[in-house]
């Protein structure tokens, strides 16, 4: 049986796609959904002048807006219907998951299984609508004052009608993206929300590459810097691929069982614990928490007088929390470390795993089943999460700090973007391989049944 599985795994190549009809349909559906997402990023908000907005954005390029713009695939720069992307939903999910860990009623819902998960998802959507409305209102208010100092007006007819229309449009765009992500997850391949974020980042890659080589052609960027950035990106890709596949395998032993020949065999297996159990969630959560208030203050500051107290506070906040600034990098690193441990505790429950092992008769050699096994799993998981959190922090913070110090922060294709792209790509390829493997196993079962009938 093992040799047959090895043969199947070795035959997973592009030739098998011709027979896997369901997999092909899932891939085509995913591609179509991502194309719809890209088309939406070019549909501007009603009442916004795209040409003036583009010139104003070029004047204020750099800083926190470029980060948000990169995650939204350029939607913020064009002020499209999906300018806020899925970031409000991610922020709402952080709040709901934190509340589920602290509030007894929400914690009870979490333990109810599928029905409780649906209720928590519904609360998350309500929170996403609320956050989108708040961000949209400040975004619309800032747009009305955007470019007033240079004599340009990005909004055709400023007023409450434009603000309400912008908020409704942004809510509709964000909720449509969430629906599209759910459709990709259920009917396509991969995680829908992660693929949407990745598609937005990948859409900015040609612009990053062209700016990089254009800077080398004009002499604004040194050839050594370009070579260094290229080597850094390649090294980061190799490091991410290695660390994402790295696991700590715990030996699981089962009691001896009698076979047909009367022999006693003890089954053994392994419990794989990933070094980075949280995946790309920590940098996404940390960046979304930083982007939420900074986006509000960035656009709200346009509507405030610079000489007023609030105006001075907003200006100081944007200066100290600008991209590449020490305070921003410190908060970003602390956020990544916190969410690495938090999300690992959410997705992996040592007590539940220990109970399942005990129920099935499995145990870790040298560790008593039950509470001792749960404590040991928690001890091992905490140690490897320290490595995982350090790895994510280095990959996300150090390259962006280097790029900010070298004056390349406006290009923005740092470690965070690279981590999301590589991680989501590896996860999607893994799911494709799983579908191919299941398809080939299905063919073997059908052939076995056919031979049995012929006999």
Protein Blocks (a to p, Z undefined) as FASTA:
>chain_A
ZZmmmmmmmmmcfklmmmmmmlmmmmmmmmmmmmmmmmmmmmccehiafklmmmmmmmmg
gcjllmmmmmnnommmnopaklnmmmlmmmmmmmmmmmmmmmmklmmmmmnojmlmmmmm
mmmmmmmmmmmmmmmmmmmmmmmmgoklnopafbfbgcjklmmmmmmmmmmmmmmmmmmm
mmmmmmmgcjfklmmmmmmmmmmmmmmmmmmmmmmmnopacfklmmmmmmmmmmmmmmmm
mmmmpccdddddddddddfkopacdddddddddfblnlmmlmmmmmmmmmmmmmmmmmmm
mmpcfkbmklmmmmmmmmmmgghiaklmmmmmmmmmmmmmmmmmmmpcfklmmmmmmmno
pacehiaghjlmmmmmmmmmmmmmmmmmmmmmmmmmmmmmmmmmnopmmnopafklmmmm
mmmmmmmmmmmmmmmmmmmmmmmmmmmmmmmmmZZ
